[in-house]
Amino acid sequence: QLQASGGGLVQAGGSLRLSCAASGRTFIYYAMGWFRQAPGKEREFVGVINWSGGSLDYADSVKGRFTISRDNAKNTIDLQMNSLKPEDTAVYYCAARVSGSPSTIAATYRYWGQGTQVTVSS
C-alpha cells in the first residue's frame, strides 16, 4: 500500500513537500511516480524516479520547480514543490510501477496511493 501525505493550502509562490510511504511490500526495485488530477481534468503525469534514484523525469509544467527523491531504506519517496502556482492545485497521487524503469503513463503503474489535496491560492 501507498500512503501520500503533506498536502494543504499554500499561497502562490510558496512550497510544500509531499511524502509517500509504502507498506506491506518493498518498493525498492519499483519506479515511483507522482501524478495529479485537477477538478474536471484527467490525471496527469508530474514526475517519476527510477528504482535507484539515478533517473528522473518531470512534466514540463513542473520542471525546475518540483524535485522527487526517494529513500529506499525507509521505503518512502518525496515530492518537493517550490514556486507553487494556482494551476498546481490538484489531488496528488503517488504510484508504483513494477518495472524499475520510469514511465510517464499512468496505466503502467500498478499500485496507487489515496491522494493528497494541494490547493494553491492566488
GISUL-V821691 format. One record per residue. N is the residue number from 0. SS is DSSP state (H for helix, E for strand, - for the rest). Layout:
# GISUL-V821691
N/SS
N/SS
This chain:
# GISUL-V821691
0/-
1/E
2/E
3/E
4/E
5/-
6/-
7/E
8/E
9/E
10/E
11/-
12/-
13/-
14/-
15/E
16/E
17/E
18/E
19/E
20/E
21/E
22/-
23/-
24/-
25/-
26/-
27/-
28/-
29/-
30/E
31/E
32/E
33/E
34/E
35/E
36/E
37/-
38/-
39/-
40/-
41/-
42/-
43/E
44/E
45/E
46/E
47/E
48/E
49/-
50/-
51/-
52/-
53/-
54/-
55/E
56/E
57/E
58/-
59/-
60/-
61/-
62/-
63/-
64/-
65/E
66/E
67/E
68/E
69/E
70/E
71/-
72/-
73/-
74/-
75/E
76/E
77/E
78/E
79/E
80/E
81/-
82/-
83/-
84/-
85/H
86/H
87/H
88/-
89/E
90/E
91/E
92/E
93/E
94/E
95/E
96/E
97/-
98/-
99/-
100/-
101/-
102/-
103/-
104/-
105/H
106/H
107/H
108/-
109/-
110/E
111/E
112/-
113/-
114/-
115/E
116/E
117/E
118/E
119/E
120/E
121/-
